[in-house]
Amino acid sequence: MKALVLNGPGEPFSLEAVPDPAPGPGEAVARVISCGAGLTIQHVKAGRAKVDYPRIIGHEITGVIEAMGEGVTEISIGDPVTAYFYLTCGVCKWCRIDRETLCENFGGYIGRACNGGYAELIKLPAKNFVKLPAALDWKAHPAEVGVITDAIATPVKVIRHAGVKAGETVAVFGAGGGLGIHMLMLAKWAHAHVIAVDIAEDKFDACRQAGADECINPRDGNAVEALMDLSGGGVDISIDFVSSTETLETAVQCLGRGGRMVTLGGSGNLFSTHAHAMLEKELVLMGSRYATRQEVIDALNLCARGDVWPLVTETADMDGAEALHERLEKGLVSGRAAILIDGS
């Protein structure tokens, strides 16, 4: 099969012929139609996330099952599928209560701990494949269907985790990014008043189209004051996809009474807040990781019903993957991007 192989951190893709994967017991192989290209995997390509090389990255797939190993009963050959990003045990306390993102025996990520979807074939534990709803037209929209597993499922998880209610004010930091713009979409779907916060004003039109009622550039002045004014005294939920010290502190300071701050950024920066303000306002500060398998299924069903639809603004074939990832690295992609692997 053909695959885009990374042979070292920061190196360009190498389009190579590599052996076809063969499924072992409990595994399956899918033919990949498309695979989403986002910052999560760009971090691997750029060397910011460590993996063993050589590695094939990518996890937001649309594919079709081609082979199965012994003992596989959940799927059948010919099933259209996508993939659940986390490699989890399925038996620990957290997996048993549908909180797989806290798995005690976490095995890593598809495209990092094992080869991913930037190839014509992908082999995974069969339980990591998720059958697509019949109403999703994956043949006509393979790129969009593949990115649902992250672009829509992650915001679905945040909506539930933060308890977003109709009429509440939600501020999204990093709103113009690939996840941020879908968070705007899902917050509007939840009937919230939505404020986009981003330093890239050229993305504000896309933010408004996705559901933002107002857009703020924190470089224009006091972002906390602006957010307090727009929300009538304090934001109900602030969602931070940047998670720098500056954005985290702003996201907390702009909260009103009973406010919740959710961080999803992977920067790991320290930030400070006042315990007295947390006490007085009964604030809740929380983290949110990816989504559960059920939330991925729910996201697929939301899209199948037409409630929401992912925004894919750029695609490339395997030969164009390097140039597309250069644009991702520079923050030039609004919405999501994808690599079209099999155009047949």
Secondary structure in CASP SS format (residue, H / E / C, confidence):
PFRMAT SS
TARGET T0000
AUTHOR 0000-0000-0000
METHOD secondary structure of the structure
MODEL  1
M C 1.00
K E 1.00
A E 1.00
L E 1.00
V E 1.00
L E 1.00
N C 1.00
G C 1.00
P C 1.00
G C 1.00
E C 1.00
P C 1.00
F C 1.00
S E 1.00
L E 1.00
E E 1.00
A E 1.00
V C 1.00
P C 1.00
D C 1.00
P C 1.00
A C 1.00
P C 1.00
G C 1.00
P C 1.00
G C 1.00
E E 1.00
A E 1.00
V E 1.00
A E 1.00
R E 1.00
V E 1.00
I E 1.00
S E 1.00
C E 1.00
G E 1.00
A E 1.00
G C 1.00
L H 1.00
T H 1.00
I H 1.00
Q H 1.00
H H 1.00
V H 1.00
K H 1.00
A C 1.00
G C 1.00
R C 1.00
A C 1.00
K C 1.00
V C 1.00
D C 1.00
Y C 1.00
P C 1.00
R E 1.00
I C 1.00
I C 1.00
G C 1.00
H C 1.00
E C 1.00
I E 1.00
T E 1.00
G E 1.00
V E 1.00
I E 1.00
E E 1.00
A E 1.00
M E 1.00
G C 1.00
E C 1.00
G C 1.00
V C 1.00
T C 1.00
E C 1.00
I C 1.00
S C 1.00
I C 1.00
G C 1.00
D C 1.00
P E 1.00
V E 1.00
T E 1.00
A E 1.00
Y C 1.00
F C 1.00
Y E 1.00
L C 1.00
T C 1.00
C C 1.00
G C 1.00
V C 1.00
C C 1.00
K H 1.00
W H 1.00
C H 1.00
R H 1.00
I C 1.00
D C 1.00
R C 1.00
E H 1.00
T H 1.00
L H 1.00
C C 1.00
E C 1.00
N C 1.00
F C 1.00
G C 1.00
G C 1.00
Y E 1.00
I E 1.00
G C 1.00
R C 1.00
A C 1.00
C E 1.00
N C 1.00
G C 1.00
G C 1.00
Y C 1.00
A E 1.00
E C 1.00
L E 1.00
I E 1.00
K E 1.00
L E 1.00
P E 1.00
A H 1.00
K H 1.00
N H 1.00
F E 1.00
V E 1.00
K E 1.00
L C 1.00
P C 1.00
A C 1.00
A C 1.00
L C 1.00
D C 1.00
W C 1.00
K C 1.00
A C 1.00
H C 1.00
P H 1.00
A H 1.00
E H 1.00
V H 1.00
G H 1.00
V H 1.00
I H 1.00
T H 1.00
D H 1.00
A H 1.00
I H 1.00
A H 1.00
T H 1.00
P H 1.00
V H 1.00
K H 1.00
V H 1.00
I H 1.00
R H 1.00
H H 1.00
A C 1.00
G C 1.00
V C 1.00
K C 1.00
A C 1.00
G C 1.00
E C 1.00
T E 1.00
V E 1.00
A E 1.00
V E 1.00
F E 1.00
G C 1.00
A C 1.00
G C 1.00
G C 1.00
G C 1.00
L C 1.00
G H 1.00
I H 1.00
H H 1.00
M H 1.00
L H 1.00
M H 1.00
L H 1.00
A H 1.00
K H 1.00
W H 1.00
A C 1.00
H C 1.00
A C 1.00
H E 1.00
V E 1.00
I E 1.00
A E 1.00
V E 1.00
D C 1.00
I C 1.00
A C 1.00
E H 1.00
D H 1.00
K H 1.00
F H 1.00
D H 1.00
A H 1.00
C H 1.00
R H 1.00
Q H 1.00
A H 1.00
G C 1.00
A C 1.00
D C 1.00
E E 1.00
C E 1.00
I E 1.00
N C 1.00
P H 1.00
R H 1.00
D H 1.00
G C 1.00
N C 1.00
A H 1.00
V H 1.00
E H 1.00
A H 1.00
L H 1.00
M H 1.00
D H 1.00
L H 1.00
S C 1.00
G C 1.00
G C 1.00
G C 1.00
V E 1.00
D E 1.00
I E 1.00
S E 1.00
I E 1.00
D E 1.00
F C 1.00
V C 1.00
S C 1.00
S C 1.00
T H 1.00
E H 1.00
T H 1.00
L H 1.00
E H 1.00
T H 1.00
A H 1.00
V H 1.00
Q H 1.00
C C 1.00
L E 1.00
G E 1.00
R E 1.00
G E 1.00
G E 1.00
R E 1.00
M E 1.00
V E 1.00
T E 1.00
L C 1.00
G C 1.00
G C 1.00
S C 1.00
G C 1.00
N C 1.00
L C 1.00
F C 1.00
S C 1.00
T C 1.00
H C 1.00
A H 1.00
H H 1.00
A H 1.00
M H 1.00
L H 1.00
E H 1.00
K H 1.00
E C 1.00
L C 1.00
V E 1.00
L E 1.00
M E 1.00
G E 1.00
S C 1.00
R C 1.00
Y C 1.00
A C 1.00
T C 1.00
R H 1.00
Q H 1.00
E H 1.00
V H 1.00
I H 1.00
D H 1.00
A H 1.00
L H 1.00
N H 1.00
L H 1.00
C H 1.00
A H 1.00
R H 1.00
G C 1.00
D C 1.00
V C 1.00
W C 1.00
P C 1.00
L C 1.00
V E 1.00
T E 1.00
E E 1.00
T E 1.00
A E 1.00
D C 1.00
M H 1.00
D H 1.00
G H 1.00
A H 1.00
E H 1.00
A H 1.00
L H 1.00
H H 1.00
E H 1.00
R H 1.00
L H 1.00
E H 1.00
K C 1.00
G C 1.00
L C 1.00
V C 1.00
S C 1.00
G C 1.00
R E 1.00
A E 1.00
A E 1.00
I E 1.00
L E 1.00
I C 1.00
D C 1.00
G C 1.00
S C 1.00
END
